[in-house]
């Protein structure tokens, strides 16, 4: 895979990952999936990075798995399974501690649909389209999307979206709760949101909140409450609370340590 097919840039404590096959609407190969996962892990491990933006070059976010690979038969497609079984799932954004913001300016289809919805926050452009597509290709609801989508939009709506495989435009995606906002420039909006979090929020807090959100989706209310109480005690004794209160008294922005 050419190294230029997944680009990584870091500025102002924000890492930006870009799928860079604009001539193919950023269609993904298995090796690109590994490069994407490696990029997320590397940025998540970097104490100088406090938020991550994911986008696609050109007019699409990602059209999904490269159709040329789909046409090569099961053995070629097994590469997607092997990578995910090895921990390189396209939903890795959910599992890392750093906040991940998706900037979707065009089509997010199939595998691209899954990646887009795995973000913590999603900004969509007016031309964004969210397309599960799996049912129209004789496939199944891939990469756990049958678990994730009902938690975003409810069971009945998730069933309708997955079974039909129809396109969802940006406005409908917003009404359904798939995206946080529809804006003219989703990348600029995503990076602005990320910079605000990177400069104003405690990295300890955002990491712990992501862990709480993951745990809460799979636990009872009492389990979630008990977890939050334990983490609260940890946060009370951490340096970030002291820094935040001191900064408020001094009338300056907080300077949280990584």
C-alpha angles and dihedrals in degrees: 000000000000109000089231093068092081113034125196126195132171125202133150091003090302122115117207122201116194128191100220112196098101093161088063096038086255094295109185131234123196091256090053088053090055091048090051092051091047090050092052093048093048093049092044090054093049110096088203092063118076102165135023128212121199122196144146130246119245123001100331137063094207131318090209130246113004107265090217087064092045088058094054095076138247097308092060091046092051086076089073090053095046093052093050093046087053092057099267095115117160087233092063090117088076093056103049122084098232115089111253121206121193120213107198114185100162141355120359103181135168107329088010088055090055093047093049093051093047091071123102091229128019127200115190132196122224090259095050117128125190113203125172089192094174097113090052091056098047091254134124132246095287135212096012095301089137086064097041103042097057088053089056102043108007131263101280095048092045091053092051092049096047098040094048099038087207125158118263115204124218096263093051090045089056093048090050093049096246092123134036096219143351110228137166093243110030094178093054090046092048093049092047091051090046093050091051091053091043093053102032107034133071111249088214090056096048092046093050092046091054089051090049092050091051093048094044092057090060102035143065124263091256091051091050091048093049091049092050092050091053093048091047090060089052093049092049089060098041127101096242096072091051091049093048093051093044091050091051092052091047093045096237137114115274116255105210119194118234 
